[in-house]
């Protein structure tokens, strides 16, 4: 792995995902002063980008067993249903994400039960003002997107501790085991599934399709990692929804699209309904109008293990694509430029 342009050691952060999940779980279990879970009727997770994806991941694996609805909001405003009976997670790696600060400040004003997941910043100051607990995020993680376990585990553990979901210990342990197993397969520096997929996608534009709740979150994650790690355009969609609209869009311009796009299918066990058959149909319909169709199937014994297995695979694929092009995957200069621009009157 030497000789690669990786100033922030994003590769090391990706390979450390199982330990990150363990550490974040332990931190969440040790936090004192949690609000009561009695009477909670809804859960809101406010967060953006690499922090907000923790809410998406938690909702995907917990919604089927949660006693209350879990809503993920990625906006400045606080949804109208939020009030004293709402548990609100403020997910922000830096603690200064302006959309999250805005939404959570409004939620606190309405009397919501707030739990902050952050490394510092304005949200930690807000927590001190309102007496809310803080689950600390390891500030040594090089970038928010490298901390997906650090912003997912606290939600699982806190909802478990408040009695809103069944015990999450076994699903977390299973995910750690699977991440270590997958890391052993991918960390050798040889020709593995991640390096091979990175090579085959090459300079085409990846379109990522996931099925069902887990596949949808994984597709969003891969799409974001293509954007931020490789600095390439990428988009994603979900099955079954795309088979009610987007599928029609492949009827024209096949002479162009087959030179430009690679479809990446993210699959996992227990896909609901006819999702699997819809993937088969999409593959047949699109075979001649895209450069290639790549299928990645998750391993793992639980939904969380399978989701994080796909996360680690996607991280490694996108990092290898960056390395292949001499791109430093860590810095995201255009996003920093945007933040500076927004601060300018």
Secondary structure per residue as TSV (DSSP state, phi and psi in degrees):
chain	resnum	aa	ss	phi	psi
A	1	X	-	360.0	-2.5
A	2	X	T	-72.2	157.8
A	3	X	T	84.3	-0.8
A	4	X	-	-86.4	144.8
A	5	X	-	-79.9	105.9
A	6	X	-	-155.0	72.4
A	7	X	T	-64.8	-25.0
A	8	X	T	-103.2	5.8
A	9	X	-	54.1	52.2
A	10	X	H	-66.1	-29.7
A	11	X	H	-65.3	-45.0
A	12	X	H	-61.0	-38.8
A	13	X	H	-64.8	-41.6
A	14	X	H	-64.0	-44.0
A	15	X	H	-70.6	-16.9
A	16	X	T	-91.1	13.2
A	17	X	H	-60.4	-40.7
A	18	X	H	-62.0	-40.4
A	19	X	H	-68.4	-36.4
A	20	X	H	-61.8	-41.0
A	21	X	H	-64.3	-42.3
A	22	X	H	-62.6	-45.9
A	23	X	H	-65.5	-42.9
A	24	X	H	-65.5	-36.3
A	25	X	H	-63.6	-45.7
A	26	X	H	-63.2	-40.5
A	27	X	H	-62.2	-43.1
A	28	X	H	-68.3	-34.6
A	29	X	H	-70.4	-23.7
A	30	X	H	-90.9	-10.4
A	31	X	-	-70.3	133.9
A	32	X	-	-98.6	166.0
A	33	X	-	76.4	24.6
A	34	X	-	-64.8	149.1
A	35	X	-	-68.9	164.8
A	36	X	-	-71.8	144.3
A	37	X	-	-89.2	-7.5
A	38	X	T	-66.8	127.9
A	39	X	T	82.0	1.1
A	40	X	-	-66.8	127.8
A	41	X	-	-112.0	-8.9
A	42	X	E	-161.2	157.1
A	43	X	E	-126.4	132.4
A	44	X	E	-119.4	132.8
A	45	X	E	-113.4	117.0
A	46	X	E	-102.3	125.1
A	47	X	-	-178.5	156.0
A	48	X	-	-124.8	153.3
A	49	X	H	54.3	-131.5
A	50	X	H	-66.4	-17.3
A	51	X	H	-87.9	-41.8
A	52	X	H	-65.3	-26.8
A	53	X	H	-62.7	-22.6
A	54	X	H	-63.4	-37.2
A	55	X	H	-66.8	-41.3
A	56	X	H	-61.3	-43.9
A	57	X	H	-64.6	-45.6
A	58	X	H	-62.9	-43.4
A	59	X	H	-63.0	-39.0
A	60	X	H	-64.4	-39.1
A	61	X	H	-90.8	-18.1
A	62	X	H	-105.8	-20.7
A	63	X	T	-56.4	-37.6
A	64	X	T	-68.6	-24.0
A	65	X	T	-111.6	-8.9
A	66	X	-	-71.4	141.9
A	67	X	S	-79.2	-9.6
A	68	X	S	-136.5	157.4
A	69	X	E	-68.8	145.6
A	70	X	E	-115.6	119.3
A	71	X	E	-115.5	133.1
A	72	X	E	-106.2	124.3
A	73	X	E	-117.2	130.8
A	74	X	-	-125.2	58.1
A	75	X	S	-142.4	167.1
A	76	X	S	-70.1	-36.2
A	77	X	S	-86.8	156.0
A	78	X	-	-94.5	131.2
A	79	X	-	-58.4	150.6
A	80	X	T	-64.6	-25.4
A	81	X	T	-75.1	-13.4
A	82	X	-	-70.0	131.3
A	83	X	S	-162.3	-160.2
A	84	X	T	-60.0	-22.7
A	85	X	T	-96.1	12.3
A	86	X	E	-105.1	131.2
A	87	X	E	-89.6	122.4
A	88	X	E	-115.9	121.8
A	89	X	E	-95.9	126.8
A	90	X	E	-100.8	98.3
A	91	X	E	-97.2	111.9
A	92	X	E	-154.7	116.4
A	93	X	S	-53.9	-49.5
A	94	X	S	-81.2	-26.5
A	95	X	S	84.1	2.4
A	96	X	-	-120.0	8.2
A	97	X	-	-60.5	117.1
A	98	X	H	-65.5	-35.6
A	99	X	H	-63.9	-42.3
A	100	X	H	-69.2	-43.4
A	101	X	H	-58.2	-43.4
A	102	X	H	-61.9	-50.1
A	103	X	H	-65.8	-41.5
A	104	X	H	-75.0	-33.5
A	105	X	H	-60.1	-43.7
A	106	X	H	-65.0	-40.6
A	107	X	H	-61.9	-41.9
A	108	X	H	-63.3	-39.7
A	109	X	H	-61.3	-28.4
A	110	X	T	-87.6	1.8
A	111	X	T	87.0	15.5
A	112	X	-	-65.1	157.5
A	113	X	E	-90.0	104.5
A	114	X	E	-99.1	137.4
A	115	X	E	-126.3	122.9
A	116	X	E	-95.9	133.2
A	117	X	E	-119.9	101.3
A	118	X	E	-162.7	165.2
A	119	X	S	-94.9	-9.0
A	120	X	S	161.3	-151.4
A	121	X	H	80.0	-164.1
A	122	X	H	-62.2	-35.1
A	123	X	H	-68.3	-35.2
A	124	X	H	-68.1	-37.2
A	125	X	H	-65.0	-40.1
A	126	X	H	-62.7	-42.1
A	127	X	H	-58.9	-41.5
A	128	X	H	-63.7	-38.3
A	129	X	H	-66.7	-36.2
A	130	X	H	-104.4	1.8
A	131	X	T	72.9	31.7
A	132	X	-	-93.5	146.9
A	133	X	E	-73.6	154.5
A	134	X	E	-122.8	125.1
A	135	X	E	-93.0	111.0
A	136	X	E	-71.5	139.6
A	137	X	-	-100.5	134.8
A	138	X	-	-60.8	112.4
A	139	X	T	-73.3	-8.6
A	140	X	T	-79.4	-11.8
A	141	X	S	-62.5	128.9
A	142	X	S	-68.2	-32.4
A	143	X	S	-148.5	154.5
A	144	X	G	-53.0	-41.5
A	145	X	G	-67.7	-18.4
A	146	X	G	-83.4	-1.1
A	147	X	G	-114.5	34.4
A	148	X	H	-60.8	-38.1
A	149	X	H	-68.5	-34.3
A	150	X	H	-67.9	-22.3
A	151	X	H	-109.2	1.3
A	152	X	H	-102.3	-48.6
A	153	X	H	-55.3	-41.9
A	154	X	H	-59.4	-34.3
A	155	X	H	-67.9	-43.3
A	156	X	H	-62.1	-46.2
A	157	X	H	-70.0	-44.6
A	158	X	H	-65.6	-43.5
A	159	X	H	-63.7	-34.8
A	160	X	H	-64.3	-49.1
A	161	X	H	-62.8	-28.9
A	162	X	T	-88.6	0.1
A	163	X	T	77.6	20.8
A	164	X	S	-90.2	-17.8
A	165	X	S	-139.7	159.3
A	166	X	S	-63.7	168.0
A	167	X	-	-51.2	128.9
A	168	X	-	-101.1	1.1
A	169	X	H	-59.9	-45.9
A	170	X	H	-68.2	-36.7
A	171	X	H	-68.2	-36.0
A	172	X	H	-69.0	-44.8
A	173	X	H	-59.3	-41.0
A	174	X	H	-64.7	-37.7
A	175	X	H	-66.7	-41.4
A	176	X	H	-61.4	-44.3
A	177	X	H	-60.9	-44.9
A	178	X	H	-67.3	-39.2
A	179	X	H	-62.1	-40.3
A	180	X	H	-66.8	-39.5
A	181	X	H	-62.9	-44.8
A	182	X	H	-68.1	-38.4
A	183	X	H	-60.2	-41.1
A	184	X	H	-60.0	-33.7
A	185	X	H	-73.9	-31.6
A	186	X	H	-105.5	-9.3
A	187	X	T	-94.0	5.0
A	188	X	T	-80.6	-13.9
A	189	X	S	82.3	6.9
A	190	X	S	-97.1	-158.2
A	191	X	S	-89.7	92.4
A	192	X	-	-113.3	-175.1
A	193	X	H	-62.2	-35.2
A	194	X	H	-72.5	-46.4
A	195	X	H	-66.9	-36.7
A	196	X	H	-65.1	-43.5
A	197	X	H	-66.5	-40.1
A	198	X	H	-59.8	-41.1
A	199	X	H	-67.1	-40.2
A	200	X	H	-71.8	-37.2
A	201	X	H	-65.4	-41.4
A	202	X	T	55.3	-124.7
A	203	X	T	-102.7	14.9
A	204	X	S	-77.7	168.0
A	205	X	E	-96.5	119.8
A	206	X	E	-80.4	129.3
A	207	X	E	-109.3	120.7
A	208	X	E	-105.5	124.5
A	209	X	E	-115.3	128.2
A	210	X	E	-122.5	156.0
A	211	X	E	-117.4	139.9
A	212	X	H	67.7	-179.5
A	213	X	H	-59.1	-46.1
A	214	X	H	-66.6	-43.7
A	215	X	H	-64.5	-35.9
A	216	X	H	-63.6	-45.9
A	217	X	H	-64.2	-43.3
A	218	X	H	-61.0	-39.3
A	219	X	H	-64.5	-42.4
A	220	X	H	-61.4	-41.7
A	221	X	H	-61.9	-49.3
A	222	X	H	-60.8	-43.7
A	223	X	H	-57.1	-47.9
A	224	X	H	-64.0	-36.3
A	225	X	H	-70.6	-36.8
A	226	X	I	-59.2	-44.2
A	227	X	I	-64.2	-50.4
A	228	X	I	-87.4	-39.1
A	229	X	I	-77.1	-47.3
A	230	X	I	-91.7	-17.5
A	231	X	-	61.5	42.4
A	232	X	-	-121.8	153.3
A	233	X	-	-68.6	144.9
A	234	X	-	-160.5	149.9
A	235	X	E	-136.8	164.0
A	236	X	E	-139.4	164.7
A	237	X	E	-156.6	175.9
A	238	X	E	-129.3	146.1
A	239	X	E	-101.5	130.5
A	240	X	T	-91.6	-11.3
A	241	X	G	-52.7	-45.3
A	242	X	G	-66.3	-19.5
A	243	X	G	-82.6	5.9
A	244	X	G	-109.0	0.7
A	245	X	T	-158.2	-68.0
A	246	X	G	-57.2	-32.0
A	247	X	G	-55.1	-33.7
A	248	X	G	-64.5	-25.9
A	249	X	G	-71.6	-9.0
A	250	X	G	-88.7	6.4
A	251	X	G	-76.5	-21.6
A	252	X	S	-119.4	158.7
A	253	X	-	65.8	28.9
A	254	X	H	-59.5	-29.8
A	255	X	H	-65.2	-25.4
A	256	X	H	-90.4	-48.7
A	257	X	H	-64.1	-30.7
A	258	X	H	-71.2	-12.3
A	259	X	H	-94.5	-12.9
A	260	X	H	-113.2	-42.5
A	261	X	E	-108.4	141.8
A	262	X	E	-118.0	128.4
A	263	X	E	-85.8	134.7
A	264	X	E	-119.8	114.7
A	265	X	E	-95.7	127.2
A	266	X	E	-106.5	116.8
A	267	X	E	-118.2	154.6
A	268	X	-	-153.4	162.6
A	269	X	T	-65.3	155.7
A	270	X	T	63.3	31.2
A	271	X	-	-61.3	134.7
A	272	X	-	-74.1	154.7
A	273	X	T	52.5	-135.9
A	274	X	T	-95.4	25.1
A	275	X	H	-56.8	-45.1
A	276	X	H	-60.3	-43.2
A	277	X	H	-67.5	-33.7
A	278	X	H	-66.7	-38.7
A	279	X	H	-57.6	-44.0
A	280	X	H	-60.9	-41.9
A	281	X	H	-66.4	-43.7
A	282	X	H	-61.1	-42.0
A	283	X	H	-60.1	-44.2
A	284	X	H	-66.7	-40.8
A	285	X	H	-69.4	-31.5
A	286	X	H	-101.5	-3.2
A	287	X	T	-54.3	-38.1
A	288	X	T	-95.8	-0.2
A	289	X	T	-117.0	8.7
A	290	X	S	-131.4	162.0
A	291	X	S	-67.7	-31.3
A	292	X	E	-173.2	162.0
A	293	X	E	-126.3	120.2
A	294	X	E	-113.6	131.4
A	295	X	E	-112.7	127.2
A	296	X	E	-117.5	125.5
A	297	X	E	-114.4	131.1
A	298	X	-	-72.2	152.3
A	299	X	-	-117.0	159.3
A	300	X	-	136.2	157.7
A	301	X	S	-93.2	-13.7
A	302	X	S	-134.3	162.8
A	303	X	H	-55.8	-41.8
A	304	X	H	-64.2	-41.9
A	305	X	H	-61.6	-41.9
A	306	X	H	-68.7	-40.2
A	307	X	H	-63.7	-46.9
A	308	X	H	-70.6	-27.0
A	309	X	H	-62.4	-44.6
A	310	X	H	-65.3	-37.1
A	311	X	H	-59.5	-49.9
A	312	X	H	-63.8	-41.2
A	313	X	H	-59.1	-46.2
A	314	X	H	-63.4	-40.1
A	315	X	H	-60.0	-45.6
A	316	X	H	-68.6	-39.3
A	317	X	H	-59.9	-48.3
A	318	X	H	-69.5	-33.8
A	319	X	H	-66.6	-42.6
A	320	X	H	-64.7	-35.3
A	321	X	H	-63.5	-40.8
A	322	X	H	-63.5	-46.8
A	323	X	H	-60.6	-40.0
A	324	X	H	-61.4	-27.6
A	325	X	T	-101.5	3.7
A	326	X	T	71.6	26.0
A	327	X	-	-97.0	134.4
A	328	X	-	-79.5	114.6
A	329	X	S	-73.2	-19.4
A	330	X	S	-72.8	-65.7
A	331	X	-	-62.6	145.7
A	332	X	-	-128.8	73.2
A	333	X	H	-58.1	-38.3
A	334	X	H	-66.7	-33.6
A	335	X	H	-71.2	-37.9
A	336	X	H	-65.3	-38.2
A	337	X	H	-62.6	-41.1
A	338	X	H	-61.0	-44.8
A	339	X	H	-61.2	-41.4
A	340	X	H	-64.3	-40.1
A	341	X	H	-63.6	-40.0
A	342	X	H	-67.0	-28.1
A	343	X	H	-78.3	-11.9
A	344	X	-	-85.5	124.3
A	345	X	-	-59.6	360.0
